[in-house]
Amino acid sequence: MLFFIDTANLDHIREAAELGILDGVTTNPSLMAKEGISGEKNILKHYRTICEIVGDGRDVSAEVISTDFKGMVAEGKKLAEIHPNIVVKVPMIKDGVKALAHFSEIGIKTNCTLVFSAGQAILAAKAGATYLSPFIGRVDDINWDGIALIREINRIYEIQGYETAILAASIRTPLHIVQSAKAGADVVTCPLSAIMGLFNHPLTDIGLEKRSEERRVGKECLRL
C-alpha cells in the first residue's frame, strides 16, 4: 500500500519524505488556502515545488476548480504541464466523469475525488480514472461505514478487473490507515499527524525506558 500525504504544507511534505516512506501527495484548494497560497501563478508554482520535493515518479494530485467539462479539461491540461508527477484531481459529477474519460484518452493521469458510494466507484473505473478517492472519514460522519465502503469497492474491482487504484482519503487516525490496508486500499492519503501516530505504542515506550535504564546501570558498574 502506498503512502501519500494530504497537505500543501512544504515542511510536512519534507518531513514525510525524509522518513523514506512517502510515495506521493494529494492537495486541494482548501489546503492551498490554509497555507496562504492564492492566485493562479502562485498555486502553479507551489505545485511545482511539491513535485520537486517528492522527486520524480511520485504522483502529486492537483485539483481542478471548474465543474463544467470544458473548464475541467482546460484546467487539467494546464496542471498536467507543470510536471510529469501531476495527477489531475476531478470531482465525481457527470461532467467530471466525461473529463476523466477524456484525460484517459490523451494520457493524463487522474484522481476521481469526492467519492462516497460503490456506484460512483464503478463509473470512475469505467471512465479510466487512475485513482479513486473514497472519503472514508466523511462517510463515517454520516453514521455509515467508510472502511466497509473500501472493502466493497475493492471486491467489485477484483471481480470486474478494473485497474483504477483505490486511494483511501479523509483519513482521520492511524487506525484508519491500518483498517484501509486490511480492506484492500492501494493507497492511503492522510495528514502527517496520522502517519506519525503509527509510531506510537506504550510497549515501545516502556522498552525504550528499560533499555535506557539498563545502559545507565551498565555505565555505573563500569565506573566501579
C-alpha positions, -999 to 999 in steps of 0.1 A, spaced: 0 0 0 13 34 -10 15 63 15 5 98 2 4 129 25 -26 151 22 -13 186 26 1 217 9 25 224 38 60 221 24 76 214 58 52 185 64 59 171 29 97 173 35 93 156 69 73 128 54 98 124 25 127 123 50 111 92 66 117 73 34 81 61 31 64 89 11 50 78 -23 31 109 -32 10 139 -23 -27 150 -25 -38 186 -23 -69 207 -29 -79 244 -30 -87 244 7 -53 230 17 -37 256 -6 -57 284 11 -47 271 45 -11 277 36 -19 312 23 -13 302 -13 -36 321 -37 -36 333 -73 -31 310 -103 6 318 -107 14 311 -71 -6 280 -69 10 265 -101 44 274 -86 36 257 -53 26 225 -72 59 225 -90 78 229 -57 59 200 -42 68 178 -72 104 188 -68 104 179 -31 89 144 -36 111 136 -66 104 120 -99 79 92 -102 58 102 -72 23 113 -80 10 147 -69 -27 153 -72 -37 188 -82 -74 196 -81 -94 214 -108 -118 241 -96 -142 241 -126 -173 220 -125 -181 220 -163 -164 197 -188 -146 224 -209 -134 242 -178 -121 210 -162 -103 199 -194 -86 233 -198 -75 234 -161 -64 198 -162 -42 203 -192 -26 234 -176 -19 214 -144 -5 184 -162 20 207 -180 36 217 -146 54 185 -140 53 148 -150 43 139 -114 10 158 -117 -23 138 -114 -54 158 -122 -80 156 -95 -116 157 -108 -148 156 -88 -173 128 -91 -200 146 -111 -214 140 -146 -190 164 -164 -163 151 -141 -167 115 -155 -167 129 -190 -134 147 -182 -119 115 -167 -126 96 -199 -111 125 -220 -80 126 -199 -76 89 -200 -78 90 -238 -50 116 -240 -27 100 -214 -32 124 -184 -34 106 -151 -64 114 -129 -78 111 -94 -115 110 -90 -124 127 -58 -155 132 -36 -165 95 -39 -190 81 -14 -205 50 -30 -197 19 -49 -218 30 -78 -197 62 -82 -166 39 -80 -178 19 -109 -184 50 -130 -149 63 -123 -133 30 -132 -153 27 -164 -141 62 -173 -105 52 -168 -96 70 -136 -60 63 -124 -70 67 -88 -104 67 -69 -107 86 -37 -135 74 -13 -137 98 16 -140 73 45 -139 99 73 -168 118 58 -187 85 53 -182 78 90 -195 113 98 -230 104 84 -231 72 106 -221 49 77 -190 27 75 -161 42 54 -139 11 57 -168 -12 46 -170 11 15 -133 5 8 -139 -33 12 -169 -32 -11 -151 -12 -39 -121 -35 -36 -143 -66 -41 -160 -51 -71 -127 -40 -87 -113 -75 -82 -143 -92 -98 -145 -69 -127 -108 -65 -133 -108 -27 -130 -73 -12 -129 -82 20 -110 -63 22 -77 -83 27 -46 -70 58 -27 -85 59 8 -90 96 16 -103 116 45 -81 96 68 -85 109 104 -65 85 126 -37 59 125 -64 32 129 -79 44 96 -46 37 79 -44 1 93 -81 -6 85 -77 7 50 -47 -16 44 -68 -46 57 -97 -36 35 -76 -36 3 -68 0 -3 -40 5 -28 -31 39 -14 -39 60 17 -36 98 19 -35 114 52 -22 143 73 13 140 88 -2 135 123 -19 103 112 13 89 97 34 98 128 7 83 150 17 48 136 49 51 156 32 52 189 27 23 212 31 22 250 51 -10 250 77 6 227 80 35 252 84 10 281 110 -9 262 130 22 254 128 33 291 140 -1 301 170 0 277 179 34 289 179 23 325 200 -8 316 226 14 299 227 37 329 232 8 353 259 -6 330 278 26 329 277 28 367 291 -7 370 320 1 347 329 31 368 331 8 399 
